[in-house]
Amino acid sequence: MKLVATACCVGILFALGACSRSKEPTVSEATPPPQPAQKTVFDTQLKALDKAKAVQGVVDQQKADADRKLKEQEGGGG
């Protein structure tokens, strides 16, 4: 009997806990608008790093094209 009473109390507490919030805040209420980016001493270095990554992508593509052409010339084809 004690177990049944405890289980009922726990069930009631869970039911009340699930109903405690009236509504979720909207996105505009929950998070403030993002701040504009501030200049830092690392901006020039980050730009250079991004540029280097872009150049590396071009170089990798050129290497892949050259490797493919070389295989075709060898007659391997694949």
MOPAC internal coordinates of N, CA, C and O (Angstrom, degrees):
PM7 1SCF
backbone

  N    0.0000 0     0.00 0     0.00 0    0    0    0
  C    1.4485 1     0.00 0     0.00 0    1    0    0
  C    1.5328 1   110.49 1     0.00 0    2    1    0
  O    1.2310 1   121.43 1   140.50 1    3    2    1
  N    1.3325 1   114.88 1   -39.50 1    3    2    1
  C    1.4472 1   119.45 1   179.66 1    5    3    2
  C    1.5324 1   110.84 1   -63.56 1    6    5    3
  O    1.2310 1   120.70 1   142.92 1    7    6    5
  N    1.3196 1   116.26 1   -37.08 1    7    6    5
  C    1.4589 1   122.27 1   179.65 1    9    7    6
  C    1.5299 1   110.65 1   -65.61 1   10    9    7
  O    1.2310 1   120.23 1   140.00 1   11   10    9
  N    1.3052 1   117.16 1   -40.00 1   11   10    9
  C    1.4626 1   121.27 1   179.79 1   13   11   10
  C    1.5256 1   109.76 1   -66.19 1   14   13   11
  O    1.2310 1   120.18 1   137.13 1   15   14   13
  N    1.3161 1   117.26 1   -42.87 1   15   14   13
  C    1.4629 1   121.11 1   179.98 1   17   15   14
  C    1.5253 1   110.70 1   -64.05 1   18   17   15
  O    1.2310 1   120.23 1   139.32 1   19   18   17
  N    1.3292 1   117.16 1   -40.68 1   19   18   17
  C    1.4589 1   121.33 1   178.70 1   21   19   18
  C    1.5301 1   110.36 1   -65.57 1   22   21   19
  O    1.2310 1   120.47 1   137.40 1   23   22   21
  N    1.3137 1   116.71 1   -42.60 1   23   22   21
  C    1.4619 1   120.82 1   179.72 1   25   23   22
  C    1.5319 1   110.37 1   -64.33 1   26   25   23
  O    1.2310 1   119.77 1   141.08 1   27   26   25
  N    1.3157 1   118.05 1   -38.92 1   27   26   25
  C    1.4618 1   121.28 1   177.86 1   29   27   26
  C    1.5286 1   110.79 1   -65.46 1   30   29   27
  O    1.2310 1   120.25 1   137.55 1   31   30   29
  N    1.3152 1   117.13 1   -42.45 1   31   30   29
  C    1.4690 1   120.57 1   179.03 1   33   31   30
  C    1.5252 1   111.08 1   -63.20 1   34   33   31
  O    1.2310 1   120.76 1   136.65 1   35   34   33
  N    1.3188 1   116.15 1   -43.35 1   35   34   33
  C    1.4622 1   120.22 1   179.11 1   37   35   34
  C    1.5231 1   109.99 1   -63.70 1   38   37   35
  O    1.2310 1   120.47 1   138.20 1   39   38   37
  N    1.3205 1   116.71 1   -41.80 1   39   38   37
  C    1.4572 1   120.61 1   178.74 1   41   39   38
  C    1.5175 1   112.16 1   -62.31 1   42   41   39
  O    1.2310 1   120.58 1   138.26 1   43   42   41
  N    1.3109 1   116.50 1   -41.74 1   43   42   41
  C    1.4660 1   121.08 1   178.78 1   45   43   42
  C    1.5284 1   110.46 1   -65.58 1   46   45   43
  O    1.2310 1   120.54 1   139.02 1   47   46   45
  N    1.3337 1   116.58 1   -40.98 1   47   46   45
  C    1.4637 1   119.95 1   178.72 1   49   47   46
  C    1.5286 1   111.22 1   -63.06 1   50   49   47
  O    1.2310 1   120.43 1   138.04 1   51   50   49
  N    1.3227 1   116.77 1   -41.96 1   51   50   49
  C    1.4718 1   119.78 1   177.29 1   53   51   50
  C    1.5277 1   110.89 1   -63.65 1   54   53   51
  O    1.2310 1   120.07 1   139.13 1   55   54   53
  N    1.3062 1   117.47 1   -40.87 1   55   54   53
  C    1.4594 1   121.08 1   179.97 1   57   55   54
  C    1.5244 1   110.88 1   -64.99 1   58   57   55
  O    1.2310 1   120.16 1   137.90 1   59   58   57
  N    1.3179 1   117.30 1   -42.10 1   59   58   57
  C    1.4562 1   120.74 1   178.34 1   61   59   58
  C    1.5214 1   111.52 1   -68.76 1   62   61   59
  O    1.2310 1   120.66 1   142.85 1   63   62   61
  N    1.3163 1   116.35 1   -37.15 1   63   62   61
  C    1.4638 1   120.12 1   178.71 1   65   63   62
  C    1.5126 1   112.49 1   -65.70 1   66   65   63
  O    1.2310 1   120.20 1   146.02 1   67   66   65
  N    1.3010 1   117.21 1   -33.98 1   67   66   65
  C    1.4576 1   121.03 1   179.71 1   69   67   66
  C    1.5113 1   111.23 1   -71.89 1   70   69   67
  O    1.2310 1   119.63 1   154.90 1   71   70   69
  N    1.3053 1   118.30 1   -25.10 1   71   70   69
  C    1.4583 1   121.80 1  -176.97 1   73   71   70
  C    1.5238 1   112.90 1   -99.54 1   74   73   71
  O    1.2310 1   119.11 1  -171.90 1   75   74   73
  N    1.3058 1   119.29 1     8.10 1   75   74   73
  C    1.4522 1   120.81 1  -171.59 1   77   75   74
  C    1.5201 1   113.62 1   -74.07 1   78   77   75
  O    1.2310 1   119.08 1   149.54 1   79   78   77
  N    1.3349 1   119.36 1   -30.46 1   79   78   77
  C    1.4627 1   120.57 1  -178.40 1   81   79   78
  C    1.5212 1   110.34 1   -87.95 1   82   81   79
  O    1.2310 1   121.67 1   -41.10 1   83   82   81
  N    1.3429 1   114.42 1   138.90 1   83   82   81
  C    1.4604 1   118.20 1   179.45 1   85   83   82
  C    1.5195 1   110.85 1   -81.71 1   86   85   83
  O    1.2310 1   119.94 1   133.95 1   87   86   85
  N    1.3482 1   117.72 1   -46.05 1   87   86   85
  C    1.4635 1   120.06 1   175.52 1   89   87   86
  C    1.5253 1   108.79 1  -163.68 1   90   89   87
  O    1.2310 1   120.80 1   -23.89 1   91   90   89
  N    1.3209 1   116.07 1   156.11 1   91   90   89
  C    1.4521 1   121.65 1   178.36 1   93   91   90
  C    1.5262 1   108.88 1   -78.23 1   94   93   91
  O    1.2310 1   120.13 1   -35.32 1   95   94   93
  N    1.3290 1   117.36 1   144.68 1   95   94   93
  C    1.4627 1   118.49 1   176.50 1   97   95   94
  C    1.5290 1   110.08 1   -69.24 1   98   97   95
  O    1.2310 1   120.94 1   -32.36 1   99   98   97
  N    1.3172 1   115.80 1   147.64 1   99   98   97
  C    1.4580 1   119.21 1   178.83 1  101   99   98
  C    1.5183 1   109.44 1   -73.16 1  102  101   99
  O    1.2310 1   120.59 1   -12.65 1  103  102  101
  N    1.3130 1   116.47 1   167.35 1  103  102  101
  C    1.4563 1   121.10 1  -176.69 1  105  103  102
  C    1.5196 1   110.99 1   -61.79 1  106  105  103
  O    1.2310 1   120.07 1   140.55 1  107  106  105
  N    1.3130 1   117.47 1   -39.45 1  107  106  105
  C    1.4658 1   120.25 1  -178.76 1  109  107  106
  C    1.5281 1   111.41 1   -67.17 1  110  109  107
  O    1.2310 1   120.02 1   149.38 1  111  110  109
  N    1.3201 1   117.57 1   -30.62 1  111  110  109
  C    1.4569 1   121.12 1   178.41 1  113  111  110
  C    1.5217 1   111.52 1   -79.16 1  114  113  111
  O    1.2310 1   120.32 1   146.55 1  115  114  113
  N    1.3178 1   116.99 1   -33.45 1  115  114  113
  C    1.4559 1   120.99 1  -173.29 1  117  115  114
  C    1.5248 1   112.48 1   -77.35 1  118  117  115
  O    1.2310 1   119.62 1   139.72 1  119  118  117
  N    1.3347 1   118.33 1   -40.28 1  119  118  117
  C    1.4570 1   120.44 1  -175.97 1  121  119  118
  C    1.5214 1   109.86 1  -121.48 1  122  121  119
  O    1.2310 1   120.75 1   -44.57 1  123  122  121
  N    1.3253 1   116.17 1   135.43 1  123  122  121
  C    1.4607 1   118.36 1   176.78 1  125  123  122
  C    1.5223 1   109.71 1   -73.41 1  126  125  123
  O    1.2310 1   119.68 1   -18.82 1  127  126  125
  N    1.3172 1   118.22 1   161.18 1  127  126  125
  C    1.4629 1   120.17 1   179.31 1  129  127  126
  C    1.5315 1   110.12 1   -63.96 1  130  129  127
  O    1.2310 1   119.78 1   -31.40 1  131  130  129
  N    1.3302 1   118.02 1   148.60 1  131  130  129
  C    1.4626 1   119.75 1  -177.60 1  133  131  130
  C    1.5258 1   111.05 1   -67.04 1  134  133  131
  O    1.2310 1   121.46 1   -35.20 1  135  134  133
  N    1.3133 1   114.81 1   144.80 1  135  134  133
  C    1.4532 1   121.03 1   178.73 1  137  135  134
  C    1.5231 1   109.57 1   -78.11 1  138  137  135
  O    1.2310 1   119.60 1   -33.25 1  139  138  137
  N    1.3251 1   118.36 1   146.75 1  139  138  137
  C    1.4527 1   119.16 1   176.33 1  141  139  138
  C    1.5325 1   110.05 1   -65.33 1  142  141  139
  O    1.2310 1   121.18 1   -31.99 1  143  142  141
  N    1.3278 1   115.36 1   148.01 1  143  142  141
  C    1.4676 1   119.69 1  -177.31 1  145  143  142
  C    1.5239 1   109.76 1   -65.71 1  146  145  143
  O    1.2310 1   121.41 1   -43.97 1  147  146  145
  N    1.3201 1   114.90 1   136.03 1  147  146  145
  C    1.4552 1   119.82 1   179.08 1  149  147  146
  C    1.5235 1   108.82 1   -98.65 1  150  149  147
  O    1.2310 1   120.95 1   -32.68 1  151  150  149
  N    1.3098 1   115.79 1   147.32 1  151  150  149
  C    1.4586 1   119.86 1   177.73 1  153  151  150
  C    1.5264 1   109.04 1   -71.43 1  154  153  151
  O    1.2310 1   121.65 1   -40.74 1  155  154  153
  N    1.3290 1   114.45 1   139.26 1  155  154  153
  C    1.4568 1   120.10 1   176.70 1  157  155  154
  C    1.5173 1   108.44 1  -127.25 1  158  157  155
  O    1.2310 1   120.80 1    -6.97 1  159  158  157
  N    1.3075 1   116.08 1   173.03 1  159  158  157
  C    1.4621 1   120.49 1   179.06 1  161  159  158
  C    1.5173 1   111.43 1   -72.51 1  162  161  159
  O    1.2310 1   120.07 1   166.58 1  163  162  161
  N    1.3235 1   117.48 1   -13.42 1  163  162  161
  C    1.4559 1   121.48 1  -177.22 1  165  163  162
  C    1.5268 1   113.07 1   -95.36 1  166  165  163
  O    1.2310 1   119.52 1   177.95 1  167  166  165
  N    1.3191 1   118.51 1    -2.05 1  167  166  165
  C    1.4623 1   121.24 1  -176.23 1  169  167  166
  C    1.5161 1   112.63 1   -57.12 1  170  169  167
  O    1.2310 1   120.13 1   134.16 1  171  170  169
  N    1.3204 1   117.35 1   -45.84 1  171  170  169
  C    1.4684 1   119.38 1  -178.33 1  173  171  170
  C    1.5204 1   110.87 1   -65.96 1  174  173  171
  O    1.2310 1   120.39 1   143.24 1  175  174  173
  N    1.3126 1   116.86 1   -36.76 1  175  174  173
  C    1.4620 1   119.79 1   179.54 1  177  175  174
  C    1.5282 1   111.08 1   -69.95 1  178  177  175
  O    1.2310 1   120.30 1   141.89 1  179  178  177
  N    1.3164 1   117.03 1   -38.11 1  179  178  177
  C    1.4566 1   120.38 1   178.45 1  181  179  178
  C    1.5280 1   111.21 1   -66.78 1  182  181  179
  O    1.2310 1   120.64 1   141.47 1  183  182  181
  N    1.3257 1   116.38 1   -38.53 1  183  182  181
  C    1.4645 1   119.90 1   176.84 1  185  183  182
  C    1.5276 1   110.44 1   -64.25 1  186  185  183
  O    1.2310 1   120.57 1   138.50 1  187  186  185
  N    1.3229 1   116.52 1   -41.50 1  187  186  185
  C    1.4628 1   120.24 1   178.79 1  189  187  186
  C    1.5260 1   110.80 1   -64.54 1  190  189  187
  O    1.2310 1   120.34 1   141.24 1  191  190  189
  N    1.3176 1   116.95 1   -38.76 1  191  190  189
  C    1.4566 1   121.13 1   178.64 1  193  191  190
  C    1.5264 1   111.01 1   -65.46 1  194  193  191
  O    1.2310 1   120.10 1   137.31 1  195  194  193
  N    1.3178 1   117.41 1   -42.69 1  195  194  193
  C    1.4719 1   121.15 1   177.57 1  197  195  194
  C    1.5214 1   110.97 1   -62.91 1  198  197  195
  O    1.2310 1   120.71 1   139.22 1  199  198  197
  N    1.3254 1   116.24 1   -40.78 1  199  198  197
  C    1.4641 1   120.29 1   178.97 1  201  199  198
  C    1.5237 1   110.31 1   -65.03 1  202  201  199
  O    1.2310 1   120.29 1   139.14 1  203  202  201
  N    1.3275 1   117.06 1   -40.86 1  203  202  201
  C    1.4645 1   120.53 1   179.29 1  205  203  202
  C    1.5232 1   111.25 1   -64.97 1  206  205  203
  O    1.2310 1   120.29 1   141.84 1  207  206  205
  N    1.3256 1   117.06 1   -38.16 1  207  206  205
  C    1.4640 1   120.02 1   177.84 1  209  207  206
  C    1.5209 1   110.89 1   -65.15 1  210  209  207
  O    1.2310 1   120.12 1   141.50 1  211  210  209
  N    1.3275 1   117.38 1   -38.50 1  211  210  209
  C    1.4591 1   120.95 1   178.12 1  213  211  210
  C    1.5205 1   110.71 1   -65.67 1  214  213  211
  O    1.2310 1   120.40 1   137.87 1  215  214  213
  N    1.3318 1   116.84 1   -42.13 1  215  214  213
  C    1.4561 1   120.67 1   178.26 1  217  215  214
  C    1.5217 1   110.25 1   -64.89 1  218  217  215
  O    1.2310 1   119.97 1   141.13 1  219  218  217
  N    1.3231 1   117.67 1   -38.87 1  219  218  217
  C    1.4655 1   120.82 1   179.14 1  221  219  218
  C    1.5215 1   110.92 1   -62.11 1  222  221  219
  O    1.2310 1   120.40 1   142.92 1  223  222  221
  N    1.3069 1   116.84 1   -37.08 1  223  222  221
  C    1.4697 1   119.91 1   176.84 1  225  223  222
  C    1.5205 1   111.54 1   -62.58 1  226  225  223
  O    1.2310 1   120.33 1   139.33 1  227  226  225
  N    1.3262 1   116.97 1   -40.67 1  227  226  225
  C    1.4616 1   120.93 1   178.34 1  229  227  226
  C    1.5255 1   110.03 1   -65.65 1  230  229  227
  O    1.2310 1   120.34 1   136.28 1  231  230  229
  N    1.3226 1   116.96 1   -43.72 1  231  230  229
  C    1.4678 1   121.07 1  -179.99 1  233  231  230
  C    1.5246 1   110.62 1   -63.49 1  234  233  231
  O    1.2310 1   119.84 1   137.91 1  235  234  233
  N    1.3078 1   117.92 1   -42.09 1  235  234  233
  C    1.4660 1   121.06 1   178.50 1  237  235  234
  C    1.5271 1   111.09 1   -62.35 1  238  237  235
  O    1.2310 1   120.19 1   140.00 1  239  238  237
  N    1.3274 1   117.23 1   -40.00 1  239  238  237
  C    1.4626 1   120.71 1   178.76 1  241  239  238
  C    1.5186 1   110.73 1   -65.89 1  242  241  239
  O    1.2310 1   120.18 1   138.17 1  243  242  241
  N    1.3310 1   117.27 1   -41.83 1  243  242  241
  C    1.4595 1   120.74 1   178.28 1  245  243  242
  C    1.5225 1   111.04 1   -63.43 1  246  245  243
  O    1.2310 1   119.99 1   141.00 1  247  246  245
  N    1.3218 1   117.62 1   -39.00 1  247  246  245
  C    1.4673 1   121.07 1   178.17 1  249  247  246
  C    1.5226 1   110.20 1   -64.91 1  250  249  247
  O    1.2310 1   120.30 1   137.59 1  251  250  249
  N    1.3177 1   117.04 1   -42.41 1  251  250  249
  C    1.4578 1   120.19 1   179.49 1  253  251  250
  C    1.5281 1   110.51 1   -63.49 1  254  253  251
  O    1.2310 1   120.28 1   139.46 1  255  254  253
  N    1.3203 1   117.07 1   -40.54 1  255  254  253
  C    1.4663 1   120.14 1   177.48 1  257  255  254
  C    1.5219 1   111.18 1   -64.20 1  258  257  255
  O    1.2310 1   120.40 1   136.20 1  259  258  257
  N    1.3401 1   116.83 1   -43.80 1  259  258  257
  C    1.4622 1   120.42 1   179.43 1  261  259  258
  C    1.5292 1   111.15 1   -63.57 1  262  261  259
  O    1.2310 1   120.05 1   138.91 1  263  262  261
  N    1.3311 1   117.50 1   -41.09 1  263  262  261
  C    1.4672 1   120.99 1   178.12 1  265  263  262
  C    1.5251 1   110.77 1   -63.05 1  266  265  263
  O    1.2310 1   120.49 1   139.16 1  267  266  265
  N    1.3207 1   116.67 1   -40.84 1  267  266  265
  C    1.4552 1   120.51 1   179.45 1  269  267  266
  C    1.5287 1   110.87 1   -64.64 1  270  269  267
  O    1.2310 1   120.07 1   136.03 1  271  270  269
  N    1.3120 1   117.47 1   -43.97 1  271  270  269
  C    1.4660 1   121.33 1   178.92 1  273  271  270
  C    1.5236 1   111.12 1   -64.04 1  274  273  271
  O    1.2310 1   120.64 1   141.46 1  275  274  273
  N    1.3294 1   116.38 1   -38.54 1  275  274  273
  C    1.4601 1   120.58 1   179.39 1  277  275  274
  C    1.5246 1   110.64 1   -64.37 1  278  277  275
  O    1.2310 1   120.09 1   137.32 1  279  278  277
  N    1.3188 1   117.44 1   -42.68 1  279  278  277
  C    1.4595 1   120.83 1   177.62 1  281  279  278
  C    1.5158 1   111.68 1   -63.43 1  282  281  279
  O    1.2310 1   120.44 1   141.87 1  283  282  281
  N    1.3342 1   116.75 1   -38.13 1  283  282  281
  C    1.4618 1   120.54 1   178.51 1  285  283  282
  C    1.5220 1   110.71 1   -65.70 1  286  285  283
  O    1.2310 1   120.41 1   141.20 1  287  286  285
  N    1.3256 1   116.82 1   -38.80 1  287  286  285
  C    1.4569 1   120.62 1   179.69 1  289  287  286
  C    1.5263 1   111.73 1   -69.22 1  290  289  287
  O    1.2310 1   120.72 1   147.86 1  291  290  289
  N    1.3280 1   116.23 1   -32.14 1  291  290  289
  C    1.4558 1   120.17 1   178.08 1  293  291  290
  C    1.5154 1   111.41 1   -72.49 1  294  293  291
  O    1.2310 1   120.29 1   163.02 1  295  294  293
  N    1.2804 1   117.05 1   -16.98 1  295  294  293
  C    1.4504 1   121.36 1  -178.77 1  297  295  294
  C    1.5144 1   112.39 1    90.44 1  298  297  295
  O    1.2310 1   119.77 1  -174.37 1  299  298  297
  N    1.3195 1   118.05 1     5.63 1  299  298  297
  C    1.4634 1   121.69 1   178.57 1  301  299  298
  C    1.5104 1   111.20 1   -71.53 1  302  301  299
  O    1.2310 1   120.64 1   138.06 1  303  302  301
  N    1.2860 1   116.38 1   -41.94 1  303  302  301
  C    1.4410 1   121.24 1   175.63 1  305  303  302
  C    1.5329 1   114.48 1    66.38 1  306  305  303
  O    1.2310 1   119.16 1   155.01 1  307  306  305
  N    1.2957 1   119.21 1   -24.99 1  307  306  305
  C    1.4506 1   116.21 1  -178.34 1  309  307  306
  C    1.4330 1   115.32 1  -176.99 1  310  309  307
  O    1.2310 1   120.10 1   180.00 1  311  310  309

